[in-house]
Structure formats: C-alpha cells, structure tokens
C-alpha cells in the first residue's frame, strides 16, 4: 500500500437478540471490534481495537417482569 491514509469499508451483522451495552457498579456488557493489518512487505503489523455502543430495542409490553404496579 502506498504511504498515506486508507479506508477499507466493511460490514458485520450483529445477532438480532444481543443485549444492549451496559456499565454498572459490579457488572458490564461491552462490545469491541478489533482490526489488524498484516503483510510481509510491512516492517510491523498494525492492530486497533475500538469500543462500540449497542442499543437493542426491547418491547416492554411483552416482558412481564417489566410491569409496573400502580397503587
């Protein structure tokens, strides 16, 4: 590859029912994506890891444990 900035487009479909990202006091759900560029012509391999935010849609009408009782 010639010297300079390069963008390599890609796509990846996430599974339909994965939980949303979450950060709590004693637990978390995190998602990272890792990219690496390897080649015999380069002096070193290049790696990068980035976090991503997942926001899943949840229909609370179908979740009985999410029901709120009004007194």
N, C-alpha and C positions, 0 to 999 in steps of 0.2 A: 504494500500500500504506500502511496506517496505520502510525504510529510504533510500534516495538516489535520483539521477536524473532519471526522467522518461520522455519518449517521447511518445506522443499519436498522431499518424498520423490522419489527417482528410483532407477533401477536400470540397470545396464550389465553385460552378459555378457562376460567376458574370453574370448579364444580358448582352446581346450582345451589346446594344447601350448606355451604360453608358458613361458619359463624362470623359475625362482624368482628373487626378489630376491637380490642378492649384492653384498657390499662387499669388495674385495680391495686389495692394495697398489698394483697398477698397472691394475686394471680394475674395473668395476662394472656391475650391471644394476639400474636404478632405475625405478620407476613413479610417476608423479604424476597427479593428477586436478585439472583446472582448472575453476572455475565462475565465471561472470560474470553480472552483473545489469545490464541496460541498459534505459533508458527515457527518454522525452522529458520526463517530469514531474520527474525527479530532477536535482539540480544536478551530480552526478557519477556515473560508472559505478563499480560495485563489482566487484572481482576477488579471488579467493582461489585459492591453489594448495596442495594438501596431498599429501604423500607417502603411499604405501600399500605394505604388505608383501604380496608374493605368495609363497605356499608351494605349489609344484607337487608332486604325488605322482609319484614315479618308481619303477617296478618294476625293481630291480637284477637280478632273475632273468632279464630279457630284454635286459640290457646286457652284452655280452661284455667290454667294456673295463673293467667294474667288478669283474671276477672277481679274487678274492684267492687266490694260490697258497700253500698250506701246505707247509712243508718239514719 
